[in-house]
Amino acid sequence: MTKVIDVCLVGAAGRMGQEILRQMKTSDKVRLSGAIVSRTSKLVDVSVDCSTCGHISFSNDLTKYALASDVIVDFSTSEATDNVINTAFELAKPVVCGVTGISEDTANLMKEVSSSIPILYSPNMSIGISAMLKAIKVLSMALDFDIEVNEIHHSKKRDVPSGTALLLAETAAKARCWSSSETLFFRQRNNYNESSKNKKIGLSSVRGGNNAGTHTVYFLGDEESVEVIHRTESKSVFANGAIVAAKWICSQKSGMYSMVDLVESCNFDL
């Protein structure tokens, strides 16, 4: 019989946190063992509506509930992630993190801590995006075309460009052995005349409505072009990916992982 994984969910009050909670109600892969919210949240001490997880209330006591869990799943904020990673290190718990807009310092902290615990970090938990990343790598190496990345999201999304758009662009740059810091630039309305030649990849963003996420990578040649598009119809895609990742990371040795590693392993259960 397959072991059910106990999950401590951080950021349980957010849009993604709520979607993960909704899916965990019927999941036979994972079980909620902790629902962590900020200290100022009105949900603190309120019971979680989850018939399959017993009597659990929203809490700000990360250490207590992480200790009783197999894995920590973090969808909090970029400001809170350092604390999550440090707590996971102290308790020797694997982590799945989907927080976007993390700082370079936080990224470095993850790499440092991953020598002791397994960490899966991805700003996009979609299985489809992970497959798209593989395609982008191949196309970037095969085509000597200009590359542009565009993303569309709902009006409430804070970070611009999205973490997924940056990941797509960084994947293309890496495939061409270009430095991301020198290669990527964000297109604004006043710099569309800037050439995307000479090791440059332009990123552009659109915000509005309730779009869950549309990402397009353009490979633009003089006489032909290729477009790779991923459309997300709802956040359930990301929640399902996070649940799959939580189960998968528990069987991995220490190190840094991504959703691409999960897909390439061919050893995961949808």
C-alpha positions in Angstrom: 0.0 0.0 0.0 1.4 3.4 -1.0 2.2 5.7 1.9 0.1 8.9 2.2 2.4 11.9 2.5 1.7 14.4 5.4 2.0 18.0 4.1 2.6 21.2 6.0 1.2 23.9 3.7 2.7 27.4 4.2 0.7 30.2 2.7 -2.6 28.4 3.2 -4.6 31.6 3.0 -3.4 32.7 -0.4 -4.9 32.0 -3.8 -2.7 29.0 -4.5 -2.9 27.8 -0.9 -6.7 27.7 -1.0 -6.6 25.8 -4.3 -4.2 23.3 -2.9 -6.4 22.8 0.2 -9.4 22.3 -2.1 -7.6 19.5 -4.0 -6.2 17.9 -1.0 -9.7 17.3 0.3 -10.1 14.5 -2.2 -6.5 13.4 -2.7 -5.4 9.9 -1.9 -1.7 10.9 -2.3 -1.2 13.5 0.4 -2.8 14.5 3.6 -2.9 18.0 5.3 -1.0 18.0 8.6 -0.6 21.8 8.9 -2.0 24.9 7.4 0.3 27.9 8.1 -0.8 31.5 7.6 0.8 34.9 8.6 0.6 36.1 12.2 -1.8 38.8 11.2 -4.2 36.6 9.3 -7.8 36.5 10.5 -7.8 32.7 9.9 -5.5 31.9 12.8 -7.2 29.3 15.0 -10.1 28.9 12.5 -10.8 25.3 11.6 -9.7 24.1 8.2 -12.6 22.8 6.1 -11.1 19.5 5.2 -13.0 16.3 6.1 -10.0 14.0 5.3 -7.4 15.8 7.5 -8.9 15.6 10.9 -9.2 18.5 13.3 -6.7 21.1 12.0 -6.8 24.8 12.4 -5.0 27.5 10.6 -1.9 28.5 12.5 1.3 30.6 12.5 3.3 28.0 14.3 5.4 26.7 11.4 7.8 24.6 13.6 5.1 22.7 15.4 3.3 21.6 12.2 6.4 21.1 10.1 7.8 18.8 12.7 4.7 16.6 12.3 4.9 16.5 8.5 6.8 14.6 5.8 7.2 17.6 3.6 6.8 21.4 3.7 5.0 23.0 0.7 5.6 26.7 0.5 3.3 29.1 -1.3 3.7 32.1 1.0 5.5 35.2 0.0 9.1 36.0 -1.1 9.6 37.8 2.3 8.6 34.7 4.3 10.5 32.0 2.3 13.8 32.4 4.1 12.2 31.4 7.3 10.5 28.4 5.7 13.8 27.2 4.2 15.7 27.7 7.5 13.0 25.8 9.4 13.1 23.0 6.9 16.9 22.8 7.4 16.6 22.7 11.2 14.0 20.0 11.1 15.5 18.0 8.2 12.3 18.2 6.1 12.1 18.3 2.3 10.6 21.4 0.7 8.5 22.2 -2.3 8.5 25.9 -3.0 6.5 27.7 -5.6 6.9 31.3 -4.4 7.6 33.7 -7.2 9.8 36.8 -7.2 12.3 35.4 -4.6 15.6 37.4 -4.1 19.0 36.3 -5.2 19.9 35.9 -1.5 16.9 33.5 -1.0 18.0 31.5 -4.1 21.5 31.2 -2.7 20.1 30.1 0.7 18.1 27.3 -1.1 21.2 26.1 -2.9 23.2 26.1 0.4 20.6 24.2 2.4 20.0 21.7 -0.4 23.3 20.1 0.4 21.4 18.7 3.5 17.8 18.4 2.4 16.0 17.9 -1.0 14.4 21.1 -2.3 12.2 21.4 -5.3 11.8 25.0 -6.4 9.7 26.1 -9.4 7.8 29.3 -9.9 5.4 27.3 -12.0 4.2 23.9 -10.9 2.5 22.9 -14.2 3.5 19.6 -15.7 2.9 21.2 -19.1 5.2 24.1 -18.5 7.9 21.7 -17.5 7.6 19.9 -20.8 7.6 23.3 -22.5 10.9 24.1 -20.9 12.5 21.0 -22.5 11.1 22.1 -25.9 12.5 25.6 -25.4 15.9 24.2 -24.7 16.0 22.2 -27.9 14.6 25.0 -30.1 17.0 27.6 -28.7 19.9 25.4 -29.6 18.5 24.4 -33.0 17.3 27.8 -34.3 19.5 30.9 -34.8 16.4 33.1 -34.4 15.5 36.1 -32.3 13.8 35.1 -29.1 11.0 37.0 -27.3 8.9 35.9 -24.3 5.5 37.3 -23.5 3.2 36.5 -20.5 -0.4 37.4 -19.6 -1.8 37.2 -16.0 -4.7 38.4 -13.9 -4.7 42.0 -12.7 -3.8 41.0 -9.1 -0.5 39.4 -9.9 2.3 41.5 -8.3 5.6 40.5 -9.9 6.4 41.6 -13.5 7.5 39.8 -15.5 6.3 36.5 -14.1 8.6 34.0 -12.6 7.6 31.5 -15.3 8.5 34.0 -18.1 11.9 34.6 -16.5 12.4 30.8 -16.2 11.5 30.3 -19.9 13.9 33.1 -20.9 16.7 31.9 -18.7 16.3 28.4 -20.1 16.7 29.7 -23.6 19.7 31.8 -22.6 21.4 28.9 -20.9 20.8 26.7 -23.9 22.8 29.2 -26.0 25.4 29.6 -23.3 24.5 33.2 -22.7 24.6 35.0 -19.4 21.1 35.6 -18.0 22.2 38.8 -16.3 23.5 40.3 -19.5 21.0 38.7 -21.9 17.5 39.3 -20.5 15.7 42.7 -20.6 12.2 43.8 -19.9 10.5 45.5 -22.8 8.6 48.6 -22.0 6.5 50.7 -24.3 9.4 53.1 -25.0 12.1 50.5 -25.9 10.5 48.4 -28.6 13.1 49.6 -31.1 15.9 47.9 -29.1 17.2 45.1 -31.1 16.9 41.5 -29.8 20.0 40.6 -31.7 23.4 40.3 -30.0 22.5 37.9 -27.2 19.3 39.7 -26.1 16.0 38.1 -25.1 13.1 40.5 -24.6 10.3 39.9 -22.0 7.0 41.7 -22.0 3.9 41.4 -19.7 0.2 42.0 -19.8 -2.0 42.3 -16.7 -5.8 42.2 -16.7 -8.9 40.2 -16.0 -8.7 36.8 -14.4 -6.2 35.1 -16.7 -4.5 32.3 -14.8 -1.4 32.4 -17.1 -0.6 32.5 -20.7 3.1 32.2 -21.7 4.4 32.4 -25.3 8.0 32.0 -26.5 8.6 33.4 -30.0 11.4 32.2 -32.2 11.5 34.8 -35.0 13.6 34.2 -38.1 13.8 36.3 -41.3 11.6 34.0 -43.3 9.9 31.7 -40.7 9.0 31.6 -37.1 8.0 29.2 -34.4 5.7 29.9 -31.4 5.4 27.8 -28.3 2.4 28.6 -26.2 1.1 27.3 -22.8 -2.3 28.4 -21.6 -3.5 27.7 -18.0 -7.2 27.5 -17.7 -7.3 27.5 -13.9 -5.0 27.3 -10.8 -6.0 23.7 -10.3 -3.1 22.9 -12.7 -0.5 24.4 -10.4 -2.2 22.8 -7.3 -2.1 19.4 -8.8 1.5 19.9 -9.8 2.4 20.9 -6.3 0.7 17.8 -4.8 2.6 15.6 -7.3 5.8 17.4 -6.4 5.3 17.0 -2.7 4.9 13.2 -3.0 7.9 13.0 -5.4 10.4 15.1 -3.4 10.0 12.9 -0.3 11.8 10.0 -2.1 14.7 12.1 -3.4 18.1 12.6 -1.9 19.4 16.0 -0.8 19.9 18.5 -3.7 18.1 21.2 -5.7 15.4 20.1 -8.1 12.9 21.6 -10.4 9.6 20.4 -12.1 11.7 19.5 -15.1 13.7 17.0 -13.0 10.4 15.5 -11.9 9.1 15.2 -15.5 12.4 13.8 -16.7 12.4 11.2 -13.9 9.3 9.5 -15.5 8.6 8.4 -11.9 5.6 10.4 -10.7 1.9 9.8 -10.3 -0.6 12.2 -11.8 
